[in-house]
Amino acid sequence: MTETTESLEATAEQVQHAAGELDSWVREVIDWHFSPETGCPFWLDYAENLPWDPREEIRSFGDLSRFEAFEDEWLRGGPVERWIPKGLDGKPIYIFETGGSTGLPKSRISSEDFRIDYELFSKTLSDESFPPGSDWISLGPTGPRRLRLAVEHLAQHRGGISFCLDMDPRWVVKCLKRGWVEGAQAYKDHVVDQALTILRAHPNVKCMFTTPKLLEALCEKVDIGRLGITGIFCGGTEMDEAFHQKAREELVPGVDFVPTYGNTLMGLACNRPYVPGGGYAITYFAPQPRAVLQVVQPDSPADVVGYGELGRVKLTTLTKEFFVPGFLERDEAYRSEPISAYPWDGVRDVRPFGSLEQNVVVGVY
């Protein structure tokens, strides 16, 4: 049966079931992070200054509003050990950073979350377009970001090998801030040249992660479908409806194109399944219950906007490695209704939050 836009709609029962699962998971995560046996120093110290016990009074997702607004400054600088739950004692710990385009990078600890997130994402990929056993290329940021390790694990999880390249987006941001456009372009060319070398030398590379800007730059040089690429998942700051259409119709026609929205704190949000003839609007759904996306009033973050209305994106991270309630992203979006595959709210047409745009320099992403 051909899938239609109507067949994607969620039922009331699906929405209610998902909400119940979220509430149950919230209770489990709160018990973990605020227990003296398993919690992390930051949240245990935080709880000591509360006149109430989160383990007793947080019983649902809605109850998380009792926490004060999460300050992104708490994630800048060290000691990062304050974020490591005691329940992770003895496990290897990674430190992943945000891009750093708005100042001192934010850091988060991780042990297994990046693997879990991408194994869940793997279940959404078509085996025909992303063949098990085929190799991958990651055309994106490396260094202290989790993306490289995550794509590498995704490839290994699907039975393949991940090829990686050198890419430091912070250098490109510095070039642009200094007005050195030629230097930024030269660096982009350097990144693309690395990708071309890999693609031409390794015929088993059939799957790719890349960003919109780098995909466009790569397609100016070569037809990647002819080089054997059958599936692309693409994420980055400059992903909109127009680019989605251009990618499918001009840049990589015939190649499965999967838009994604992810970051160091959330993991990976999946796009509403593409239906031919259903338009190119991009709506993302968080990996609930491990993360929740809401669209809120910019001047009143406790208030969610109505469906179809524009607001600021608010993220809540809910894993046993990391708990972040009500983090205000530097993005805005339209609130979108649940669908059967993801029976919870989505975010449509994500873009930089208006009042912050002037402070953010978008580089090679």
C-alpha positions in Angstrom: 0.0 0.0 0.0 1.3 3.4 -0.9 1.8 5.6 2.2 -0.1 8.9 2.2 0.1 12.0 4.3 -3.2 11.0 6.0 -1.9 7.5 7.0 0.9 9.2 9.0 -1.5 10.8 11.5 -1.3 9.6 15.1 -4.4 8.3 16.9 -5.4 9.5 20.3 -4.5 6.1 21.8 -1.0 6.3 20.4 -0.5 9.8 21.8 -1.8 8.8 25.2 0.4 5.6 25.3 3.5 7.7 24.4 2.7 10.2 27.1 2.4 7.4 29.6 5.7 5.9 28.6 7.3 9.4 28.9 6.0 9.9 32.4 7.2 6.5 33.5 10.7 7.1 32.1 10.8 10.6 33.8 10.3 8.9 37.1 13.0 6.4 36.5 15.5 9.0 35.3 14.7 11.3 38.3 15.2 8.4 40.7 18.5 7.7 39.1 20.0 11.2 39.0 18.8 12.2 42.5 19.7 9.0 44.3 22.8 9.2 46.5 23.8 5.8 45.2 23.6 6.6 41.4 23.2 10.4 41.0 25.8 12.9 39.9 27.4 15.6 42.1 25.7 18.4 40.3 22.1 17.2 40.8 22.8 15.9 44.3 24.1 19.3 45.3 21.2 21.0 43.5 18.7 18.9 45.4 20.2 19.8 48.8 19.1 23.4 48.1 15.5 22.5 47.3 12.7 22.6 49.9 11.3 19.5 48.2 12.5 16.0 47.1 12.5 15.5 43.3 12.2 11.7 43.8 9.0 12.2 45.7 7.4 15.0 43.8 8.4 14.6 40.1 6.0 12.0 38.9 5.4 13.1 35.3 7.0 15.1 32.5 4.8 18.1 33.4 6.3 18.1 36.9 9.7 19.0 35.5 8.5 22.6 35.2 9.2 22.8 38.9 12.9 23.0 38.2 14.3 26.5 37.5 15.4 27.3 34.0 18.5 25.4 33.0 21.4 27.7 32.5 23.7 26.9 29.6 26.6 28.4 31.6 26.4 25.4 33.8 27.8 23.3 30.9 30.7 25.7 30.2 34.0 24.9 31.8 34.8 22.4 34.6 35.1 20.3 36.5 33.2 18.1 34.2 33.3 15.3 36.8 30.4 17.0 38.5 28.2 15.6 35.8 29.3 12.0 36.0 26.6 9.8 37.8 27.9 7.5 40.5 26.0 4.8 38.7 28.6 5.0 35.9 31.6 4.4 38.2 34.2 2.2 36.4 32.8 2.9 32.9 34.9 4.9 30.3 33.7 8.5 30.0 33.9 10.7 26.9 33.6 14.4 26.8 31.8 16.0 23.8 31.6 19.7 23.1 29.2 21.9 21.2 30.4 23.9 18.2 31.6 26.8 20.3 30.2 29.4 17.9 28.7 31.4 20.8 31.6 31.5 23.2 33.2 28.9 25.5 32.0 25.5 24.3 29.4 23.6 26.3 30.5 20.1 27.4 28.6 17.0 28.2 29.8 13.6 29.5 28.8 10.4 27.8 29.5 6.7 28.1 27.0 4.8 25.9 24.4 7.4 25.0 25.9 8.2 21.6 25.9 4.5 20.7 22.3 4.0 21.9 21.1 7.1 20.1 22.5 5.9 16.8 21.3 2.4 17.2 17.8 3.7 17.6 18.3 5.9 14.5 19.6 2.9 12.6 16.2 1.2 13.0 14.6 4.1 10.9 17.0 3.6 7.9 16.0 1.6 4.9 18.2 -1.5 4.3 17.8 -1.0 0.6 19.2 2.5 0.7 21.6 2.0 3.6 22.7 -1.6 2.9 23.9 -3.6 5.9 27.6 -4.5 5.4 28.3 -1.4 3.3 30.8 1.3 4.3 30.1 4.8 5.3 31.8 8.2 5.0 31.3 11.0 7.6 31.6 14.4 5.9 31.2 16.4 9.0 32.9 17.9 12.1 35.5 15.9 14.0 37.6 16.7 17.0 35.7 17.0 20.4 32.3 16.5 18.8 30.4 13.3 19.2 29.4 13.1 15.5 32.5 11.3 14.3 32.3 8.5 16.9 28.5 8.3 16.5 28.6 7.8 12.7 31.5 5.4 13.2 29.4 3.3 15.6 26.4 3.5 13.2 28.5 2.0 10.4 29.8 -0.7 12.7 26.4 -1.5 14.1 25.2 -2.0 10.5 28.2 -4.2 9.7 30.3 -1.7 7.8 33.4 0.5 8.3 33.3 4.3 8.6 35.8 6.5 6.7 36.4 9.8 8.3 38.2 13.1 7.4 39.7 16.1 9.2 37.3 18.9 9.8 37.5 21.8 12.3 34.5 24.1 11.8 35.8 26.5 14.4 38.6 27.5 12.1 36.0 28.4 9.4 34.1 30.5 11.9 37.3 32.4 12.7 38.0 33.0 9.1 34.5 34.4 8.5 34.6 36.6 11.6 37.8 38.1 10.3 36.3 38.6 6.8 38.7 36.1 5.3 36.2 34.6 2.9 38.9 33.1 0.7 40.4 31.2 3.6 37.0 29.8 4.5 36.4 28.7 0.9 39.8 27.1 0.7 39.1 25.1 3.9 35.8 23.9 2.5 37.6 22.8 -0.7 40.1 21.0 1.5 37.3 19.1 3.2 35.6 18.2 -0.1 38.8 17.1 -1.6 39.3 14.6 1.3 35.9 13.2 0.7 36.5 12.8 -3.1 39.7 10.9 -2.4 37.8 8.5 -0.1 34.9 8.0 -2.5 37.1 7.4 -5.5 39.3 4.9 -3.7 36.8 2.8 -1.8 33.9 1.5 -3.9 32.1 -0.2 -0.9 31.3 3.3 0.5 27.5 3.5 -0.1 26.3 5.5 2.8 27.1 9.1 3.9 26.6 11.6 6.6 27.1 15.2 5.5 25.8 18.8 6.1 23.8 20.8 3.6 26.6 23.1 2.6 29.1 20.3 2.2 26.7 18.2 0.2 26.1 21.1 -2.2 29.9 21.7 -2.5 30.5 18.0 -3.1 27.8 17.8 -5.8 29.4 20.7 -7.6 32.4 18.4 -8.2 30.9 15.0 -8.8 27.7 13.0 -9.2 27.9 11.0 -6.0 25.2 8.6 -7.1 27.6 7.5 -9.9 30.2 6.9 -7.2 28.0 4.4 -5.5 26.3 6.4 -2.8 22.7 5.1 -2.2 21.8 6.7 1.1 22.5 10.1 2.7 21.5 11.3 6.1 22.1 15.1 6.3 22.0 17.5 9.2 23.1 21.0 9.9 22.0 24.6 10.5 21.0 25.3 6.9 18.4 22.7 6.3 15.1 24.2 5.0 12.2 23.2 2.7 13.9 24.8 -0.3 17.1 22.8 0.3 15.2 19.6 0.9 13.6 20.0 -2.5 16.8 20.9 -4.2 18.6 17.9 -2.7 15.9 15.4 -3.9 15.4 16.9 -7.3 18.8 18.3 -8.3 21.7 17.4 -6.1 21.1 13.7 -5.4 18.0 12.5 -7.4 17.5 8.8 -6.9 19.5 8.7 -3.7 17.6 8.2 -0.5 17.9 11.6 1.4 17.2 11.6 5.1 17.2 15.0 6.9 18.1 15.0 10.6 18.3 17.4 13.4 20.7 16.7 16.2 23.1 18.1 18.7 25.4 17.1 21.6 22.6 17.3 24.2 19.7 15.8 22.4 20.9 13.0 20.2 19.2 12.7 16.8 15.7 13.8 15.8 14.2 12.1 12.8 12.3 13.8 10.0 8.6 13.1 9.2 8.7 10.3 6.6 8.9 11.7 3.1 5.8 11.0 0.9 6.1 11.8 -2.8 3.8 14.6 -3.7 3.4 15.6 0.0 5.7 18.5 -0.2 9.2 19.2 1.2 8.4 20.7 4.6 10.8 19.3 7.3 9.3 18.3 10.6 11.6 16.7 13.2 10.6 14.4 16.1 12.9 13.9 19.1 14.0 10.4 20.2 11.3 10.4 23.0 11.4 9.5 25.8 15.2 10.0 25.9 14.7 13.6 24.7 11.7 15.9 24.3 11.4 18.9 22.1 8.8 21.6 22.8 8.0 24.9 21.1 7.5 27.6 23.7 6.8 31.3 23.9 10.1 33.1 23.7 9.3 35.5 26.6 7.5 32.8 28.6 9.3 29.5 28.2 6.9 27.6 30.5 4.1 28.1 28.0 3.9 25.9 24.9 2.6 27.6 21.7 -0.3 26.2 19.8 0.0 23.8 16.9 1.2 25.7 13.8 2.6 28.6 15.8 6.2 29.8 15.9 8.2 29.7 19.1 11.6 28.9 20.6 12.7 25.3 20.8 13.1 23.9 24.3 14.9 20.6 24.9 14.7 18.2 27.8 17.4 15.5 27.9 16.4 12.4 29.8 19.0 9.6 29.9 20.7 8.0 32.8 24.0 9.5 31.7 22.7 13.1 31.4 19.6 15.0 32.7 18.9 18.5 31.4 15.4 19.8 32.0 14.1 22.7 29.9 17.2 23.8 28.0 16.4 26.7 25.6 18.0 26.0 22.2 19.2 28.8 20.0 16.6 27.7 17.4 13.1 28.5 16.6 10.4 26.4 14.9 6.7 25.8 14.4 5.0 23.3 16.6 3.8 20.3 14.7 1.2 17.6 15.5 2.1 14.0 16.4 2.2 11.3 13.7 1.8 7.5 14.0 5.6 6.8 13.8 6.3 9.5 16.4 3.1 10.1 18.5 4.4 13.3 20.2 4.9 16.9 19.2 7.3 17.7 16.4 9.2 20.9 15.3 8.8 22.2 11.8 11.1 24.5 9.8 13.8 24.8 12.4 16.1 27.8 12.0 18.3 30.1 14.2 16.3 31.9 16.9 15.6 35.4 15.6 17.1 37.5 18.3 20.3 35.4 18.4 21.0 35.2 14.7 23.3 38.2 14.7 25.5 36.6 17.3 26.0 33.3 15.4 28.3 32.8 12.5 27.5 29.8 10.4 30.6 28.3 8.8 31.2 25.2 6.9 28.0 23.6 8.3 
